[in-house]
Amino acid sequence: MLSGVLIINNPETGETHRINKGESVFFRKDTWHHAFNYSDDYLQVLEFFSPPPSTGTSGLYAKKQKLLKNSKYIRKVRQLDNKFKNQNSFKIIREDDYVWEMHGKNQEVLIANIIETEFLKVKKIHLIPNQITPLLKYKKETTFLALSNNISFIIKNYNKKESKLNLNDGLFLTENSECYFKNNNKENSYLIYCESIK
């Protein structure tokens, strides 16, 4: 979630969750989902979808599915029922759920694993003020979104020219790319990225 407050609902079961800015929600294929903005802010969601829609996994597939006759927005909750599972269709991912790693020869950069499946990895790079990362290597196609202003990058073996990303700017790297990132700010900065696996 980049902005706004997302209410995500499975209309088949009534399961409903509130997702705040900075949080994530994960779900698998064949999951019915309705989404609503529950704030006065502009709702902005970054979606990573794999395998990509170009392979027929989205619109064409959805058109072949039967429509629901009735949408549910309420569940019967029995708090003492051991079978009740609040997060069944969806997995809500908050910062406390991240799996952290240190990258570089001297553990220079902190990277969070948000989710990893058989299709993709979603990670977040945490850059402290004026930090330059070690050379980061990406074996598969990788897409970045800047969550902060004023982040420089250099792609090795491309043109070695420093370029800049600002808030909500994107960057696409082809497979077997290597690059550096630099935080040109006096505060922490962040990049989120998705690396394909297949």
ABEGO torsion letter per residue (X at the ends): XABEBBBBBBAAAGBBBBBBBGBBBBBBBGBBBBBBBABABBBBBBBBBOBBAAAGABAAAAAABBBBABBBABBBBBAABAABBABAABBBBBAAABBBBBBEAAGABBBBBABBBAABBBBBBBBBBGBBBBBBBBABBBBBBBABBGBBBBBBGBAGBBBBBBBGBBBBBBBGBBBBBBBABABBBBBBBBBBAX
